[in-house]
Amino acid sequence: MAIKNKGIKVLILTYLIPMIVTSFVPSYIEATEIGHTGSLIYPIENPTDSATTFEGVTLQIENAPVWFYIENTSLLGPIDIEPGEIYKFRVDFVVGSEFNQSNAKVEMDVKIIVANPSLSFTWHESSEDGLQTSKATCLDSSGKPCSMEIVEPDITPPVTSINYFWDVIAQPTQSIIGKNTQLEIATIDPDVKNSATSGVNFTGISIDQAPGTFSELQAFNNFFTLSEGPHTIYFASRDNTGNTEPIKSKVIYVDGNAPGKPENPAISGATWKNTREYTLTWTNPADVSGIAGVRVKFGGAAPASNDEGTFYKADNSLDYSAPDAVNGVNPIWLWLQDNVGNADPSTAVPLSLRYDDIP
């Protein structure tokens, strides 16, 4: 069974209890599974200015989960520690067959006991994920909390993504946006259970030029837009403890062109109607982001702006109601809008609604 151990990290905290300085260095395993192993290391130092040998120092574990098996290779004492010396207790463990996600929660006490002089304290280990991450709280010999707790260091890189502020069409290989769509590079430093979060230090991007290393990315500070056509955005972040996210990339196509004219525009059914309900038909032309629907202007001259038409979500046909139709021929104008908001009133085509309710 492969050991998933990320190695020993730097000293996290020190805690002074009359003549004892201790620190906790956690183990790291990629995933807690049956058969995986790890180590918990607890250094204890007898300060240089101490005049007393710590005799019979031992480490004891209480309330360990049923799947936590201590191996014979563990260094649990007893040991004598002379002034100026440091001894590292080590708890080697293997995850037993009893482990499952329902019993992954750990509330375990690790006691450091000095026989002479009589001293003791306890690290209370808490974990929600089977010791992948854990938090340790110090308790003195009377069971009262000490002034410090240990939280595992931030070993998780930030997570960076792209936010779009306007219409966007997500496709398997690219995203299609409009020319007015603003983009933002958003970054979070994930909050991992029982682990410190150091915060994002730097977020960088590169547009259309693949960076060789993280240092080649340029600092991102604000929203940005892109020119018409295809682009590749490279982006990544680093947090305040140096965890660096692998560089990601995203292909984005900017569609800044409105659809062409509706093809084959027509009104289906009878030429003249005595109701104001009509079925309008047309054929959509090709468009990069696809046709979202049609704008319709009732009456008057050809439209000069998109605001003159009412937008209807439709695909090649529309059941259209014209409550303002009067007896005779009523002109209307149709033009298309794509999925990222492009529309051009100069592409409007005319149709005539013929209405007659006179007996």
C-alpha positions, 0 to 999 in steps of 0.5 A: 500500500503506497504511503501518501505522506507529504512530509514534515512541515516547519515548526508551527507553534511552541508552548512553554510549560514550566521548563518544557517547550513543545511543538506539534508537527502533523502528518499529511496523507492524501486520502484516508483509506484502509491500509494508509499510514501516517505519522504524528510527531511531537518534539519536546525540548528541555531548555538550555537554561534548565538545571533539571533532567526530564526523567521518564518522559512518555507519550500516551494516546487516549480516545483514539478511533477504532481504526487508528492502529499504533505501529511498533515503530513508534517512538513513545518513550520513556526517555530522559531528556537532558538540558538543551536536548530535544526529543521527537516523539513519533506516533506511526499509525496505520488505518485499519479495516474498521475505517469508513466515512461515518467514523472519520471524525477524530477526537483524540488526546495525546498526553506528554507526561514527565515522571520527574519533575512531575509535569504533564499536558495534553494536545486534544486532536480534532479532525473531521476527515480521518486525520487528513487535516486536524486541529490540536488544542492544548490542555494543561494538567488540570484540563483547562485550555492552554493559551494556544492551539495548533491549526495545520498550515495552509497547504492548499493552493488558491482556486481561480476562475473567470466571471462574465458580466454579460451574456455568455454561451458555454461550449465544450471547447470554448465560451462565446461572449459579446463585445461588451462583456466584461471579464473578471478573474476571481480567486479564493483561497479555500477554507479547508476544515481544521486548516489555516487559510493564508489568503490570496497573495497574487493573481496573474493572467496572460492573454493569447501568449502561453506562459512558461512559468507562473512568474511570467503572468501579469498582475490582474487588477480590474475588469477587462474586455476582449477584441473581436475573435478567438482568444486564450486566457491563461490564469493562476494564483498564489497564496501568502504561504507560497502555494501556487495553483497550476496555470489554467487556460480558457478559450473565449470567442468574442462575437461582436457581429449581429446576425444577418437578415432573416431569410425567407420571411413570410406569414403562414396561413390565409392572406387576409385574417379577421383575427389579429393573430399571425404566425411569422416564419423565417429562416435563421442565417448562420451566426457564431453564437446562434440566434436567440430570437427576433425583434418585431416593430409594429407599424411605421417606417424601418427601425433606426434602433433596437429599442424600437422593436420588442424582443421575442425568444423564437426559432424560425417562427413566432406566433405574433399578436397584433392588437393594434392592427386596423382594417387594411394592410399593417406593416411590421419589421423583423430583425434577429438577435443572437445569444450574446445580445448582438442585433442590428436594425439595419437588417430588418425585413418588412412584412404585411399583416392584412386584417379585415373584420368588416362583414 
